[in-house]
């Protein structure tokens, strides 16, 4: 694993890494994220995108930006796993989609868009996946109130056919 981490550090400026209990984590800049993920797929052998998620670091004093987009990758030949994190500022929540690298990223990216509001450019079908289109908020952000903001009152009522 140290080979691929050192390759990332040589290829991209500012890459940091850490390891905890045998799990390697890498942080790359937003501008290098897509190229780093391409490199991990092509030469690192990380052929499986396990998950994409996001973390809201709203009141976390050590976070460089509010949001951390997290890619969990696996190499199915060697059983290695890698976590790649990209920090995004609240003022610019756009990052390139990785559907062209892993087709399975499609719905994972839609969930991140729906729950956190991260815009994934060049995604072929970026729309809400869990909430209705009329819902204007992003409920997994830490500044979203636990009881909601009253958005449910204007949803259309769905009637079930009891035939």
SVG drawing of the C-alpha trace seen along z (x, -y; Angstrom):
<svg xmlns="http://www.w3.org/2000/svg" viewBox="-61 -31 68 42">
<polyline fill="none" stroke="black" stroke-width="0.4" points="0.0,0.0 2.9,-2.4 3.8,-2.2 0.5,-3.6 0.5,-6.3 4.0,-7.4 3.0,-7.5 0.1,-9.7 2.4,-12.0 4.9,-12.2 2.2,-12.9 0.0,-15.3 1.1,-18.2 -0.2,-18.3 -1.3,-14.7 -1.3,-13.6 -1.8,-10.1 -2.4,-8.3 -2.9,-4.7 -4.9,-3.4 -5.3,0.3 -4.1,1.3 -6.5,-1.0 -4.9,-3.6 -6.4,-7.1 -5.3,-9.6 -6.4,-13.3 -6.1,-14.9 -7.0,-18.4 -10.3,-19.0 -8.4,-19.8 -6.5,-16.5 -9.3,-14.3 -10.5,-13.0 -7.0,-12.3 -6.0,-10.6 -9.0,-8.3 -8.3,-7.5 -4.7,-6.6 -5.9,-4.4 -8.2,-2.5 -5.8,-2.2 -2.5,-1.5 -3.4,-0.9 -5.8,1.9 -8.6,0.4 -11.3,1.9 -14.2,1.7 -15.8,-1.5 -17.3,-0.4 -19.0,-3.6 -19.1,-7.4 -20.2,-9.4 -19.8,-12.9 -19.0,-14.2 -20.2,-17.6 -17.4,-19.1 -19.5,-22.2 -18.2,-22.7 -15.0,-20.7 -12.2,-23.1 -9.4,-21.1 -11.2,-20.5 -9.8,-22.6 -13.2,-22.9 -16.8,-22.2 -17.4,-19.0 -15.3,-16.0 -16.2,-13.8 -15.1,-10.2 -14.4,-7.5 -14.0,-4.0 -12.0,-1.9 -11.0,1.8 -8.6,3.8 -10.3,7.2 -7.1,9.0 -5.1,8.1 -8.0,7.3 -6.4,3.9 -8.7,1.0 -8.1,-2.7 -10.1,-5.7 -9.6,-8.8 -11.0,-12.1 -11.5,-15.4 -12.3,-18.5 -14.9,-20.9 -15.7,-24.4 -19.3,-25.5 -18.9,-28.2 -18.1,-25.7 -19.6,-22.3 -18.8,-21.0 -16.6,-18.2 -16.3,-15.9 -18.4,-12.8 -16.5,-9.4 -19.2,-7.5 -16.8,-7.4 -14.3,-5.5 -16.8,-3.3 -20.3,-2.8 -21.5,-2.0 -20.9,-5.6 -24.1,-6.6 -26.6,-6.2 -23.9,-6.8 -23.3,-10.3 -27.0,-10.9 -27.3,-10.2 -24.5,-12.6 -26.1,-15.2 -29.5,-14.6 -28.4,-14.5 -25.5,-17.1 -26.0,-19.2 -22.6,-18.3 -22.9,-18.9 -21.2,-16.3 -20.4,-17.7 -20.7,-15.5 -23.0,-13.1 -25.6,-11.9 -28.6,-11.9 -27.9,-14.0 -31.3,-14.3 -32.7,-13.5 -32.8,-9.8 -34.3,-9.6 -36.3,-12.8 -38.9,-14.4 -37.7,-17.1 -39.8,-19.6 -37.6,-19.2 -35.2,-22.1 -33.0,-21.3 -30.2,-18.7 -31.1,-16.9 -27.7,-15.3 -26.0,-18.7 -25.4,-19.5 -27.2,-22.8 -30.4,-21.1 -32.8,-20.9 -33.5,-17.5 -37.3,-18.1 -37.1,-19.5 -38.3,-22.9 -41.9,-22.0 -41.2,-21.0 -43.7,-18.1 -46.8,-20.2 -46.7,-20.9 -45.9,-17.4 -48.6,-15.9 -50.8,-13.3 -50.5,-9.9 -53.6,-7.8 -53.4,-4.0 -55.8,-2.0 -57.5,0.4 -59.0,2.6"/>
</svg>
